[in-house]
Structures are given as C-alpha cells and as structure tokens.
Amino acid sequence: MKKHVILAGLLACMGISLQAQESKPEEPKGKTIVQVFGNFNSEFDTDNCNYGFELERSYLGYEYKLENGLSMKAVMDVGKSSNVDDYHRLAYIKNAMLSWKTGRLTLNGGLISTTQFNFQEKFWGYRYIMKSFQDQYKFGSSADLGISATYKFNDRISADAIIVNGEGYKKIQQNNGLNYGLGLTVNPITNFYVRLYGGLNTSGEVEDKDIANIATFAGYKSDKFTMGVEYNYMQNSSFDSNADKDGYSIFTSVKLSKTTELYARFDELSSKNDLNSAKDESAAIVGAQFKLGKYVKIAPNFRINMPKAEGAENYCSAYISCYFGL
C-alpha cells in the first residue's frame, strides 16, 4: 500500500512539474544582432566601365530583454565615409538605448532609432539594397541621442513623439538646438496604412534658420503584394534660408514564391530655385530578390539615375546586392 502511495505521489509531482514547464516555457532573453550589406556593382558611361566589390555596411550588436517590460540594445555601425576620396572603414555607435514597454505605451531613451522615416524604411523592406527616400537624400538621420514615446490607442491608431539632438549619431552635440517630431500612424482598413509626420530641428544659432520637415506616406502590404508612396518636404535644408527641397518615392514588390520577389522603385528629388541642382535627380531601380536559406539574400538589380543639373548625363549601373543577417 505504501509503495502505491509513494508511486502515486511521484507521478503527481512529475505531472505538476511537466505542467509548470508547459505553462511557462523558457524563452531566450538575449539576441545577437549581425547584419552585413555588400554588393558587386558595375557603372556604365560613355567613356568607361567601373566595377568592383563593395562592403557597404555592417551592423554588430546585442539586444537583451529584462523584466517588467525593460530591454537594452547596443549596435555598432561599420560603414564607409561620405567623402568619396576616403576608402577607410568608419565605425560608429548606432544604438545604445534602453526601452520600457507597459500596456499601450513604449518609451525609448539613449542613442535611439528616430521616427522620421523608420516606418517607411520597414515598409520598403530592402534597406540593404537601397536606403529609403529620406535617408537616401539626407532629409534626416536614422538614429540620434534623445528620447521617444509611442502610444497605441487601439489596433488602428498609434501616435509617437521624439526629442533628439538633431545632429545624428555620427556627430557629437555641437549646437544648442534640438529636433522635435510628432507622428501619427493609422490603419483604417486591413493591410492599408497611412503615416503623417512633422518635425522641427531648431538651429540654436541666431544666424541660422530652423529646419522643418513634413512627411506623408500611404501603403498597402499583404502576403503577396506591397505598394507604397511617400511625399517629403524639407524647409531650410542645412539651416540655410530658402534652401528648401522636396520629393516623392513610389515603390512596389511582388512575392512570387517563398524564396523569390520582384521589386521596383522610382524617386524624384527637387529643390527650390534649383539651389540643390547638383544633387537633384530622378532615379529608378528594378530587380529581384532570392532567399538562400534563413540568413542570406541575393538581389540583382538595375539602376538608372537622371541628374537635373544642366549638361549632366544620365548614367546606368548594375548591382548584385547581398545580405547576411541573424
């Protein structure tokens, strides 16, 4: 009798233990961040053909989830200099931030990702091939030092606010001004999204003008098809009076299978009174993406740039863009 009681007790304890393990599965709290962007490209013009391999950017970091909705994230960005004559790799701290999520509210502090075009960049989905419009044409920085907050009112509407230095993550704080931003994201119907954003980057200097940013976006995303269109306006670019520029981007992608996608995009950049004519252009890209397993993507693409400067000629290029990420 005692043996049966002991056996029953052991079985009960095992059952309780198994039930506890099933109800509270252990999940990994840490995540390594590794993303590498590279390509082989060939540019064509009337005189010669330039080609070569390029390691465009590498992100290395770690994200750790703490208790009570807290998480930490640190990412290093290793990329190339904006100076075309500088071929050395440069390393920056891209993110060094603390996040807290409670209920519908999320707070971020430190060297954080900005909200100006983060939504559009994720919607575009091919950052390793080409930056989203505002990042490509220097309407703002993808990360900066400061704080941000996002509040989700319901499944359809969320709002966000941000206050950062306004000088990006590659520079130390030199000016007294700050960059303020407010955003609203609406999902009125299934798969359709609308995003509105307004920002003011104060100069902190009497002789400089404040920079104002306005961004609008509308997009549709399903399992098979994605399409987006955005319009962006920037007043007093580089804190210069009347140095205004604006532009739009239209992009689409189609998923043919689990491993194959087609994509296309067209950009148009203009400036007030042609003040930025050296960089104003129309640009188009079309290509395909192939997933080679879980961590590797290869995307051959063809690009054409049509500068607006007087006497400038159009130029074409072919790329094979590559991505590795964990």
C-alpha positions as CSV (number, residue, x, y, z in Angstrom):
1,M,0.0,0.0,0.0
2,K,2.8,2.4,0.9
3,K,4.5,1.6,-2.4
4,H,1.3,2.6,-4.3
5,V,1.0,5.8,-2.3
6,I,4.7,6.7,-3.0
7,L,4.3,5.9,-6.7
8,A,1.2,8.0,-7.0
9,G,2.9,10.9,-5.2
10,L,5.9,10.7,-7.6
11,L,3.6,10.6,-10.6
12,A,1.6,13.6,-9.3
13,C,4.8,15.6,-8.7
14,M,6.0,14.7,-12.2
15,G,2.7,15.8,-13.7
16,I,2.8,19.2,-11.8
17,S,6.4,19.7,-12.9
18,L,5.6,19.0,-16.6
19,Q,2.5,21.2,-16.4
20,A,4.6,24.1,-15.0
21,Q,7.1,23.6,-17.7
22,E,4.4,23.7,-20.4
23,S,2.7,26.8,-19.0
24,K,6.0,28.7,-18.5
25,P,8.3,27.9,-21.4
26,E,11.8,29.4,-21.1
27,E,12.5,31.9,-23.8
28,P,15.9,33.3,-24.7
29,K,16.3,36.8,-23.3
30,G,19.2,37.8,-25.4
31,K,19.6,38.2,-29.2
32,T,22.7,38.8,-31.2
33,I,22.4,41.4,-34.0
34,V,24.6,40.8,-37.1
35,Q,23.7,42.4,-40.4
36,V,26.1,42.7,-43.3
37,F,25.4,44.6,-46.6
38,G,27.6,44.1,-49.6
39,N,27.4,44.1,-53.4
40,F,29.2,43.8,-56.7
41,N,28.4,46.7,-59.0
42,S,29.2,47.9,-62.4
43,E,28.6,51.5,-63.5
44,F,28.4,52.4,-67.2
45,D,29.0,55.6,-69.0
46,T,30.1,56.7,-72.5
47,D,33.8,56.6,-71.7
48,N,34.5,53.7,-69.4
49,C,33.0,51.0,-67.2
50,N,33.7,51.0,-63.5
51,Y,33.1,47.8,-61.5
52,G,34.1,46.2,-58.2
53,F,33.1,44.5,-54.9
54,E,31.9,46.7,-52.1
55,L,31.2,46.1,-48.4
56,E,28.7,48.8,-47.8
57,R,27.7,48.4,-44.2
58,S,27.9,46.1,-41.1
59,Y,25.7,46.2,-38.0
60,L,27.0,44.3,-35.0
61,G,25.2,44.4,-31.6
62,Y,23.2,42.7,-28.9
63,E,19.7,43.1,-27.5
64,Y,18.6,41.9,-24.1
65,K,15.1,41.7,-22.6
66,L,14.9,42.4,-18.9
67,E,12.0,42.0,-16.5
68,N,9.0,44.3,-16.3
69,G,9.0,45.4,-19.9
70,L,12.5,46.7,-19.9
71,S,15.0,45.9,-22.7
72,M,18.5,47.1,-23.7
73,K,20.1,47.4,-27.1
74,A,23.5,48.3,-28.4
75,V,24.6,48.3,-32.0
76,M,27.8,49.3,-33.8
77,D,27.6,50.6,-37.4
78,V,30.7,50.0,-39.6
79,G,30.4,51.8,-42.9
80,K,32.1,53.9,-45.5
81,S,32.9,57.6,-45.3
82,S,30.7,60.1,-47.1
83,N,34.0,61.6,-48.5
84,V,34.4,59.8,-51.9
85,D,38.2,60.1,-51.5
86,D,38.3,58.3,-48.2
87,Y,38.3,54.5,-48.6
88,H,38.7,53.6,-45.0
89,R,36.0,51.9,-42.9
90,L,34.5,54.1,-40.2
91,A,32.8,52.7,-37.0
92,Y,30.0,54.4,-35.1
93,I,27.8,53.6,-32.2
94,K,24.4,53.3,-33.9
95,N,22.2,52.4,-30.9
96,A,22.9,52.4,-27.2
97,M,19.4,52.6,-25.7
98,L,17.0,51.5,-23.0
99,S,13.3,50.7,-23.8
100,W,10.4,50.3,-21.5
101,K,7.0,48.9,-22.6
102,T,4.0,49.0,-20.3
103,G,0.5,48.5,-21.6
104,R,0.0,50.6,-24.7
105,L,3.0,52.9,-24.0
106,T,6.6,52.4,-25.2
107,L,9.4,54.7,-24.1
108,N,13.0,54.8,-25.5
109,G,16.0,56.7,-24.3
110,G,19.7,57.0,-25.2
111,L,21.1,56.7,-28.7
112,I,17.8,55.7,-30.3
113,S,16.3,55.0,-33.7
114,T,14.5,58.1,-34.9
115,T,10.8,58.0,-36.0
116,Q,11.1,60.3,-39.0
117,F,11.3,57.6,-41.7
118,N,11.6,54.3,-39.7
119,F,8.1,53.2,-40.7
120,Q,8.7,53.9,-44.4
121,E,12.1,52.1,-44.3
122,K,10.5,48.9,-42.9
123,F,7.6,49.1,-45.4
124,W,10.1,49.4,-48.3
125,G,11.9,46.4,-46.9
126,Y,15.1,46.4,-49.0
127,R,17.4,48.6,-46.9
128,Y,20.4,46.5,-47.8
129,I,19.8,47.3,-51.5
130,M,18.9,51.0,-51.2
131,K,18.1,53.4,-48.4
132,S,14.5,54.7,-48.1
133,F,13.9,58.1,-49.7
134,Q,14.6,60.4,-46.7
135,D,17.7,58.6,-45.7
136,Q,19.0,58.4,-49.3
137,Y,18.6,62.2,-49.8
138,K,19.6,63.4,-46.4
139,F,16.2,64.6,-45.0
140,G,17.2,63.3,-41.6
141,S,19.2,60.8,-39.6
142,S,18.2,57.2,-38.8
143,A,19.4,57.5,-35.2
144,D,20.1,60.2,-32.7
145,L,20.6,60.9,-29.0
146,G,17.4,61.7,-27.1
147,I,14.1,60.2,-26.0
148,S,10.9,59.0,-27.8
149,A,7.5,57.7,-26.9
150,T,4.9,55.7,-28.8
151,Y,1.3,55.2,-27.6
152,K,-1.1,52.7,-29.3
153,F,-4.6,53.9,-28.8
154,N,-6.1,50.7,-30.4
155,D,-5.3,48.3,-33.2
156,R,-5.9,51.0,-35.8
157,I,-4.2,54.2,-34.5
158,S,-0.9,55.0,-32.8
159,A,1.0,58.2,-32.1
160,D,4.6,59.0,-31.4
161,A,6.8,61.9,-30.2
162,I,10.5,62.3,-30.2
163,I,13.1,64.8,-28.9
164,V,16.7,64.4,-30.0
165,N,19.9,66.4,-30.6
166,G,19.2,66.8,-34.3
167,E,22.8,66.1,-35.4
168,G,22.5,62.3,-36.0
169,Y,24.6,59.5,-34.5
170,K,27.9,60.3,-36.3
171,K,28.4,63.7,-34.7
172,I,28.7,65.0,-31.1
173,Q,26.3,67.6,-29.9
174,Q,27.7,71.0,-31.2
175,N,24.6,73.2,-31.4
176,N,22.2,74.3,-28.7
177,G,19.1,73.4,-30.8
178,L,17.0,70.2,-30.6
179,N,15.0,68.3,-33.0
180,Y,11.3,67.7,-32.2
181,G,9.0,65.4,-34.0
182,L,5.3,64.2,-33.9
183,G,3.9,61.3,-35.9
184,L,0.6,59.6,-36.4
185,T,0.1,56.1,-37.9
186,V,-3.4,54.9,-39.0
187,N,-4.5,51.5,-40.3
188,P,-8.0,52.4,-41.5
189,I,-8.6,49.1,-43.3
190,T,-6.9,45.7,-43.4
191,N,-3.4,45.9,-44.9
192,F,-3.6,49.7,-45.7
193,Y,-1.6,52.2,-43.7
194,V,-1.2,56.0,-43.6
195,R,1.6,57.8,-41.9
196,L,1.9,61.5,-41.1
197,Y,5.0,63.2,-39.6
198,G,6.1,66.7,-38.7
199,G,9.4,67.8,-37.3
200,L,11.3,71.0,-36.3
201,N,15.0,71.0,-36.0
202,T,16.0,74.2,-34.2
203,S,19.4,75.6,-35.0
204,G,20.3,77.2,-31.7
205,E,22.2,79.9,-33.7
206,V,20.8,83.4,-34.4
207,E,22.2,83.5,-38.0
208,D,20.7,80.1,-38.9
209,K,17.2,79.1,-39.8
210,D,15.3,76.2,-38.2
211,I,14.7,73.1,-40.4
212,A,11.1,72.0,-40.8
213,N,10.2,68.5,-42.1
214,I,6.9,67.2,-43.3
215,A,6.4,63.6,-44.4
216,T,3.4,61.8,-45.7
217,F,3.1,58.1,-46.6
218,A,0.4,55.7,-47.7
219,G,1.0,52.0,-48.3
220,Y,-0.6,48.6,-48.8
221,K,1.1,45.4,-47.7
222,S,-0.2,41.8,-48.0
223,D,1.4,38.4,-48.1
224,K,1.8,38.6,-51.9
225,F,2.0,42.3,-52.8
226,T,3.3,45.6,-51.4
227,M,3.0,49.1,-52.7
228,G,3.9,52.5,-51.1
229,V,4.0,56.2,-52.0
230,E,5.6,59.0,-49.9
231,Y,6.0,62.7,-50.3
232,N,8.6,64.7,-48.3
233,Y,9.2,68.4,-47.8
234,M,12.2,69.9,-46.1
235,Q,12.4,73.7,-45.4
236,N,15.8,75.4,-44.8
237,S,18.0,72.4,-45.5
238,S,21.3,72.6,-43.7
239,F,19.9,75.6,-41.7
240,D,20.1,77.8,-44.8
241,S,17.3,80.2,-45.6
242,N,15.2,79.2,-48.6
243,A,17.2,76.1,-49.2
244,D,14.0,74.1,-49.5
245,K,13.8,70.7,-51.2
246,D,11.1,68.1,-51.7
247,G,10.4,64.9,-53.4
248,Y,8.4,61.7,-53.7
249,S,9.1,58.0,-53.9
250,I,6.9,55.2,-55.3
251,F,7.7,51.6,-54.8
252,T,6.2,48.1,-55.2
253,S,7.1,44.5,-54.7
254,V,5.5,41.1,-55.6
255,K,6.2,37.8,-53.9
256,L,6.4,35.0,-56.5
257,S,7.3,32.3,-54.0
258,K,8.8,31.8,-50.5
259,T,12.2,32.5,-51.9
260,T,11.7,34.9,-54.8
261,E,10.4,38.5,-55.0
262,L,10.4,41.2,-57.6
263,Y,10.6,44.9,-56.7
264,A,10.7,48.4,-58.4
265,R,11.0,52.0,-57.2
266,F,11.1,55.5,-58.6
267,D,12.4,58.6,-56.8
268,E,12.1,62.3,-57.7
269,L,14.1,64.9,-55.8
270,S,13.8,68.7,-56.5
271,S,14.9,71.9,-54.8
272,K,13.7,75.4,-54.6
273,N,15.1,77.6,-57.4
274,D,17.4,74.7,-58.3
275,L,19.6,75.5,-55.2
276,N,20.4,71.8,-54.9
277,S,20.6,71.2,-58.7
278,A,23.9,69.3,-58.3
279,K,22.1,66.6,-56.4
280,D,18.6,66.9,-57.7
281,E,17.6,63.9,-59.8
282,S,15.1,61.3,-60.9
283,A,16.1,57.7,-60.2
284,A,14.7,54.3,-60.8
285,I,15.6,50.8,-59.7
286,V,14.2,47.4,-60.7
287,G,15.3,43.9,-59.6
288,A,14.7,40.6,-57.9
289,Q,15.5,39.1,-54.5
290,F,16.3,35.4,-53.8
291,K,16.5,34.0,-50.3
292,L,19.2,31.4,-49.9
293,G,18.1,29.8,-46.7
294,K,17.3,31.7,-43.5
295,Y,20.1,34.1,-43.3
296,V,21.3,35.0,-46.8
297,K,19.6,37.1,-49.5
298,I,20.9,38.0,-53.0
299,A,19.3,40.7,-55.1
300,P,20.4,41.5,-58.6
301,N,19.1,44.9,-59.7
302,F,19.4,47.5,-62.5
303,R,19.5,51.3,-61.7
304,I,19.3,54.5,-63.7
305,N,20.0,58.0,-62.4
306,M,18.9,61.1,-64.3
307,P,20.5,64.2,-62.8
308,K,18.8,67.5,-63.3
309,A,21.9,69.7,-63.4
310,E,22.4,71.4,-66.8
311,G,24.6,69.3,-69.0
312,A,24.6,66.3,-66.8
313,E,24.1,63.0,-68.5
314,N,22.1,60.0,-67.3
315,Y,24.1,57.0,-66.0
316,C,23.2,53.4,-65.5
317,S,24.5,50.7,-63.2
318,A,24.0,47.1,-62.4
319,Y,24.3,45.6,-58.9
320,I,24.2,42.3,-57.2
321,S,23.3,43.2,-53.6
322,C,23.9,40.7,-50.8
323,Y,22.7,40.4,-47.3
324,F,23.7,38.3,-44.3
325,G,21.9,38.6,-41.0
326,L,21.0,36.8,-37.8
